[in-house]
Amino acid sequence: MSSKTAGERDRERKTIGRTAAWLAKQVEIGLGSVDLSLPQYRVLGLLDESSAFSSALAERLAVRPPSVTAIVDGLVARGLVERRPVESDRRRVDLALTETGRTVLNSADAAVAARLCDIAGCLADPAEAECAFDGLAAWRHAFIAYRSARRSVR
C-alpha cells in the first residue's frame, strides 16, 4: 500500500461518513439472505453480549425506547428473542436471545462477512483487503472505548 500525503488523507477523512453509509448498505444487503433488518441485527448483536432491558438497549442503540419495543416485538414474534421477568423487580423485563435467535445471528454474521469478503476481494492487493478488515476491527474497539468513556462520565 502506498503512503498518502496529508492532503490525500484529509480528503479521504472528509468523505468517511459516505463510506460508512456505503458499508451499512452492504451489511443490509448481506442481511437480506437471513431476513433481518439492520436494526434487528444490531439488537441481536447486543443481546448476544448480554441480556438487557428495553431502555438500556435504546440507550446503546441511540434510539428512543418505543423504537426498540417495535423491533423487539418483531424479534419475539419470530422466536429470536424472549422476554424474561426479573425476579428482583417484577416491573422489569429482561430481553435475551433464544437458541433460534443465536442461530440466526450466527447466520447473519456469516452472510455479512461473506458480503464484505466479496467486496474486499476486489482489491488488487490482498494486504489492502486485510487492512480494510483491520480498520473495521479498530472501529469496533473505538466504539467499545467510547461507550465505556460515556458510562464513566455519568
C-alpha positions as CSV (number, residue, x, y, z in Angstrom):
1,M,0.0,0.0,0.0
2,S,1.4,3.4,-1.0
3,S,1.9,6.2,1.6
4,K,-0.5,9.1,1.3
5,T,0.1,12.7,1.5
6,A,-1.6,14.7,4.3
7,G,-3.9,16.3,1.7
8,E,-5.0,12.9,0.4
9,R,-5.7,11.7,4.0
10,D,-7.7,14.9,4.7
11,R,-9.8,14.4,1.5
12,E,-10.5,10.7,2.5
13,R,-11.5,11.7,6.0
14,K,-13.9,14.3,4.7
15,T,-15.8,11.5,2.9
16,I,-15.5,8.8,5.6
17,G,-19.2,9.3,6.5
18,R,-20.2,8.4,3.0
19,T,-18.0,5.3,3.1
20,A,-19.7,4.3,6.4
21,A,-23.1,4.7,4.7
22,W,-22.0,2.6,1.8
23,L,-20.7,0.0,4.2
24,A,-24.0,0.0,6.2
25,K,-25.9,-0.6,2.9
26,Q,-23.6,-3.6,2.1
27,V,-24.4,-5.0,5.6
28,E,-28.1,-4.6,4.9
29,I,-27.7,-6.5,1.6
30,G,-25.9,-9.3,3.4
31,L,-28.7,-9.4,6.0
32,G,-31.3,-9.9,3.3
33,S,-30.4,-13.5,3.0
34,V,-31.4,-14.2,6.6
35,D,-34.4,-11.9,6.5
36,L,-33.1,-9.4,9.1
37,S,-33.1,-5.6,9.1
38,L,-30.1,-3.7,10.2
39,P,-31.8,-2.5,13.5
40,Q,-32.8,-6.2,14.2
41,Y,-29.3,-7.3,13.6
42,R,-28.0,-4.6,16.0
43,V,-30.4,-5.7,18.7
44,L,-29.5,-9.4,18.3
45,G,-25.8,-8.5,18.4
46,L,-26.2,-6.5,21.7
47,L,-28.3,-9.3,23.2
48,D,-25.5,-11.8,22.2
49,E,-23.2,-9.8,24.5
50,S,-25.7,-9.9,27.4
51,S,-29.3,-9.8,28.2
52,A,-30.8,-6.3,28.7
53,F,-33.9,-4.4,29.2
54,S,-35.5,-2.2,26.5
55,S,-34.4,1.2,27.9
56,A,-30.8,0.0,28.1
57,L,-30.9,-1.3,24.6
58,A,-32.4,2.0,23.4
59,E,-29.5,3.9,25.1
60,R,-26.9,1.7,23.5
61,L,-28.6,1.9,20.1
62,A,-29.1,5.7,20.4
63,V,-32.8,5.5,19.7
64,R,-36.0,6.1,21.7
65,P,-37.4,3.3,23.7
66,P,-40.6,2.9,21.6
67,S,-38.4,2.2,18.6
68,V,-36.7,-0.7,20.5
69,T,-40.1,-2.0,21.6
70,A,-41.2,-2.3,18.0
71,I,-38.0,-4.0,16.9
72,V,-38.1,-6.4,19.9
73,D,-41.8,-7.2,19.3
74,G,-40.9,-8.4,15.8
75,L,-38.0,-10.5,17.1
76,V,-40.1,-12.0,19.9
77,A,-42.8,-12.9,17.3
78,R,-40.2,-14.7,15.2
79,G,-38.9,-16.6,18.3
80,L,-35.5,-15.0,18.2
81,V,-35.7,-13.1,21.5
82,E,-37.6,-13.8,24.6
83,R,-38.8,-11.6,27.5
84,R,-37.9,-12.8,31.0
85,P,-39.4,-11.3,34.1
86,V,-36.7,-10.1,36.6
87,E,-37.2,-11.8,39.9
88,S,-35.9,-8.9,42.0
89,D,-38.0,-6.3,40.2
90,R,-41.4,-7.5,38.9
91,R,-41.9,-4.3,36.9
92,R,-38.7,-5.0,34.8
93,V,-38.4,-7.5,32.0
94,D,-35.1,-8.6,30.6
95,L,-34.6,-9.5,26.9
96,A,-32.5,-12.4,25.9
97,L,-31.6,-14.3,22.7
98,T,-33.2,-17.7,22.2
99,E,-31.3,-20.6,20.7
100,T,-33.0,-19.8,17.4
101,G,-32.0,-16.2,17.7
102,R,-28.4,-17.2,18.3
103,T,-28.5,-19.5,15.2
104,V,-30.0,-16.7,13.1
105,L,-27.4,-14.2,14.4
106,N,-24.6,-16.6,13.5
107,S,-26.0,-17.0,10.0
108,A,-26.3,-13.2,9.7
109,D,-22.7,-12.7,10.8
110,A,-21.6,-15.3,8.2
111,A,-23.7,-13.6,5.5
112,V,-22.3,-10.2,6.3
113,A,-18.8,-11.4,6.5
114,A,-19.2,-13.2,3.1
115,R,-20.5,-10.0,1.5
116,L,-17.7,-7.9,2.9
117,C,-15.1,-10.5,1.9
118,D,-16.5,-10.5,-1.7
119,I,-16.1,-6.7,-1.8
120,A,-12.6,-6.6,-0.2
121,G,-11.6,-9.5,-2.6
122,C,-11.9,-7.0,-5.5
123,L,-8.8,-5.1,-4.2
124,A,-5.7,-6.0,-6.2
125,D,-3.5,-6.2,-3.1
126,P,-4.6,-8.9,-0.5
127,A,-2.7,-6.8,2.1
128,E,-5.0,-3.9,1.4
129,A,-8.1,-6.2,1.9
130,E,-6.7,-7.3,5.2
131,C,-6.1,-3.6,6.1
132,A,-9.8,-2.9,5.4
133,F,-10.9,-5.6,7.9
134,D,-8.3,-4.4,10.4
135,G,-9.8,-0.9,10.1
136,L,-13.3,-2.3,10.9
137,A,-11.8,-4.1,14.0
138,A,-10.2,-0.8,15.1
139,W,-13.6,0.9,14.8
140,R,-15.2,-1.8,17.0
141,H,-12.5,-1.1,19.6
142,A,-13.2,2.6,19.3
143,F,-16.9,2.1,19.8
144,I,-16.4,0.0,22.9
145,A,-14.0,2.6,24.3
146,Y,-16.4,5.4,23.5
147,R,-19.3,3.5,25.3
148,S,-17.1,2.9,28.3
149,A,-15.9,6.5,28.5
150,R,-19.5,7.8,28.2
151,R,-20.6,5.4,31.0
152,S,-17.9,6.6,33.3
153,V,-18.9,10.3,32.8
154,R,-22.5,9.6,34.0
